[in-house]
Amino acid sequence: MKLNRKSPRQLTLPFSGVESMIEAASRSREARDTIRAMLLVRKTQSSAWRGQSAVPPGSFAEVVTEAFRQRTDIPLELPLVAVMTLISGRLLEAGCLVDLHGQKVKPSLWTVVLAPSGAGKTFATRRVLDIAGQKNLFPDPASAAKFVQDLAAHNNSTWIRDEFGQFLRSLDQQTHMAELRDYLLRLYDGQQISRRTKMDAISIDNPALTILGSTVLETFKDCVGPESLVDGFAQRFNFIIAPADPLRRAVDFPLYDLRENHDAMRSAWASVEQIPLHPIYRVGEEAIGTFKSAFRAMMPEGDALPVSFYRRLMFSAVRYAAVYHILLGDSGGELTARDMAWALRMVALHLEDARQLLDDYGLGELERVVRRVEEVKTEVEAEGRKCKPRDLCRRIAAIRTASEAKALLQLVEEGDEKNGRI
């Protein structure tokens, strides 16, 4: 490796460990063998696709992702979420419900996949849908009024939307789309959606859609600002980041030719179609126990992920359990601990990427500052005084102005009033 002597920053603290190992390698064969073994371990670890942990061996999901691995440079998260969306939509369209201690939950999934420009987002999704012959998709709404009309005609269907970031931005910027935000919030909770026009009145009970939106990772923050993430709307979606695979280079795949894998994928889907569907899938007690055990374990102490994000993401495990029940070929009507364990692996991917997304927005750092404000407020009140903005300015270096201190103090005090964690 040739070092650039004109760039001394390359040889400062971050590289001190490297320099020590190079020096050790120059003195000892044993050191060279050890370093070589260490590099081999790192290479092996980095070559493993992280999503493999959420793909059951021998399942339709494995057959599809393996075909994309062999024949394309497309990030494998794209076909994986397409498979999850496809099965979720199948359960939803069939009228299936998940019974969680008497609470009936529709198996709908709301997913936003963030991938580099030109990563094959549309190709991957369409190819998976074509394999299953899925054509009954929810049409893209041209306005809030048209959305309600389409939902009345296509309730419990699947909505695939490209450029989803731009769509979310249009909810705030275009007058004819403004009402759609409220409709989507109602849709998520299954609340009645109604709209009256000059001609007629439309009312939809128990509305639901499975949604898969895809957008370019690099431009997502231009479309969806921090305020949209913290207002609760964007939190309804499970985000997953689909980075390019450095071991599968674009130059090696001039054409995406999946013809040799078509029969295997079609056969795997035919096996999915043969699994009988039940109107009710009851979440078994062992599955509930698995979920409860994971709930605390998957959120480390001091995690920067807001609780609101965490709870919604974790609850999606109940819906994912129904999807995995089908992927695993189980024909029974009870969701098992095995179903839930696989579901939690998928949720773990969403949690990982939600943390990364929030850190990219700076919300992870904000969370840490808020925690420090809470600590200072407690310390000051223990001294018998009411905490003031100047107390925060004196004790927290990250707070630069009195107005910032005042806003953060209000944030904490309002949280205390509601007896809830911020």
NORSUL-V450995 format. One record per backbone hydrogen bond with DSSP energy under -0.5 kcal/mol. NH is the residue of the N-H (numbers start at 1). CO is the residue of the C=O. If there is no record, write none. Layout:
[[NH & CO] [NH & CO]]
This chain:
[[3 & 1] [5 & 3] [7 & 4] [10 & 7] [11 & 8] [12 & 9] [15 & 12] [16 & 13] [19 & 15] [20 & 16] [21 & 17] [22 & 18] [23 & 19] [24 & 20] [25 & 21] [26 & 22] [27 & 23] [27 & 24] [28 & 24] [32 & 28] [33 & 29] [34 & 30] [35 & 31] [36 & 32] [37 & 33] [38 & 34] [39 & 35] [40 & 36] [41 & 37] [42 & 38] [43 & 39] [44 & 40] [45 & 41] [46 & 42] [47 & 43] [48 & 44] [48 & 45] [52 & 49] [53 & 50] [54 & 51] [55 & 52] [56 & 54] [59 & 56] [63 & 59] [64 & 60] [65 & 61] [66 & 62] [67 & 63] [68 & 64] [69 & 65] [70 & 66] [71 & 67] [72 & 68] [78 & 75] [79 & 75] [80 & 76] [81 & 77] [82 & 78] [83 & 79] [84 & 80] [85 & 81] [86 & 82] [87 & 83] [88 & 84] [89 & 85] [90 & 86] [91 & 87] [92 & 88] [93 & 89] [94 & 90] [95 & 92] [96 & 91] [97 & 279] [98 & 105] [99 & 97] [99 & 281] [100 & 98] [100 & 103] [101 & 99] [103 & 100] [104 & 102] [105 & 98] [105 & 103] [107 & 96] [108 & 106] [111 & 109] [111 & 211] [112 & 238] [113 & 213] [114 & 240] [115 & 113] [115 & 215] [116 & 242] [119 & 116] [124 & 120] [125 & 121] [126 & 122] [127 & 123] [128 & 124] [129 & 125] [130 & 126] [131 & 127] [132 & 128] [133 & 129] [133 & 130] [134 & 129] [135 & 133] [137 & 135] [138 & 158] [144 & 176] [147 & 143] [148 & 144] [149 & 145] [150 & 146] [151 & 147] [152 & 148] [153 & 149] [154 & 150] [156 & 208] [157 & 154] [157 & 208] [158 & 136] [159 & 210] [160 & 158] [161 & 159] [161 & 212] [164 & 214] [167 & 163] [168 & 164] [169 & 165] [170 & 166] [171 & 167] [171 & 168] [172 & 168] [172 & 169] [173 & 169] [174 & 170] [175 & 173] [177 & 174] [178 & 174] [178 & 175] [180 & 177] [181 & 177] [181 & 178] [182 & 178] [183 & 179] [184 & 180] [185 & 181] [186 & 182] [187 & 183] [188 & 184] [189 & 185] [190 & 186] [190 & 187] [191 & 186] [193 & 204] [195 & 202] [197 & 200] [202 & 195] [204 & 193] [205 & 203] [210 & 157] [211 & 109] [211 & 209] [212 & 159] [213 & 111] [214 & 161] [215 & 113] [217 & 115] [219 & 216] [220 & 216] [220 & 217] [221 & 217] [222 & 219] [223 & 219] [223 & 220] [224 & 220] [225 & 223] [228 & 225] [229 & 225] [230 & 226] [231 & 227] [232 & 229] [234 & 228] [236 & 233] [237 & 234] [238 & 110] [239 & 237] [240 & 112] [242 & 114] [243 & 241] [245 & 73] [246 & 244] [248 & 245] [249 & 247] [252 & 249] [253 & 250] [257 & 71] [257 & 255] [258 & 256] [261 & 258] [262 & 258] [262 & 259] [263 & 259] [265 & 261] [266 & 262] [267 & 263] [268 & 264] [269 & 265] [270 & 266] [271 & 267] [272 & 268] [273 & 269] [274 & 270] [275 & 272] [281 & 97] [282 & 280] [282 & 333] [283 & 99] [284 & 282] [284 & 335] [288 & 284] [289 & 285] [290 & 286] [291 & 287] [292 & 288] [293 & 289] [294 & 290] [295 & 291] [296 & 292] [297 & 293] [298 & 294] [299 & 296] [300 & 298] [303 & 300] [310 & 306] [311 & 307] [312 & 308] [313 & 309] [314 & 310] [315 & 311] [316 & 312] [317 & 314] [318 & 315] [319 & 315] [320 & 316] [321 & 317] [322 & 318] [323 & 319] [324 & 320] [325 & 321] [326 & 322] [327 & 323] [328 & 324] [329 & 326] [330 & 325] [331 & 329] [335 & 282] [340 & 336] [341 & 337] [342 & 338] [343 & 339] [344 & 340] [345 & 341] [345 & 342] [346 & 342] [347 & 343] [348 & 344] [349 & 345] [350 & 346] [351 & 347] [352 & 348] [353 & 349] [354 & 350] [355 & 351] [356 & 352] [357 & 353] [358 & 354] [359 & 355] [360 & 356] [361 & 357] [362 & 358] [362 & 359] [363 & 358] [364 & 358] [366 & 362] [367 & 363] [368 & 364] [369 & 365] [370 & 366] [371 & 367] [372 & 368] [373 & 369] [374 & 370] [375 & 371] [376 & 372] [377 & 373] [378 & 374] [379 & 375] [380 & 376] [381 & 377] [382 & 378] [383 & 379] [383 & 380] [384 & 381] [385 & 380] [391 & 388] [392 & 388] [393 & 389] [394 & 390] [395 & 391] [396 & 392] [397 & 395] [399 & 396] [400 & 398] [405 & 401] [406 & 402] [407 & 403] [408 & 404] [409 & 405] [410 & 406] [411 & 407] [412 & 408] [413 & 409] [414 & 410] [415 & 411] [416 & 412] [417 & 413] [418 & 414] [419 & 416] [420 & 415]]
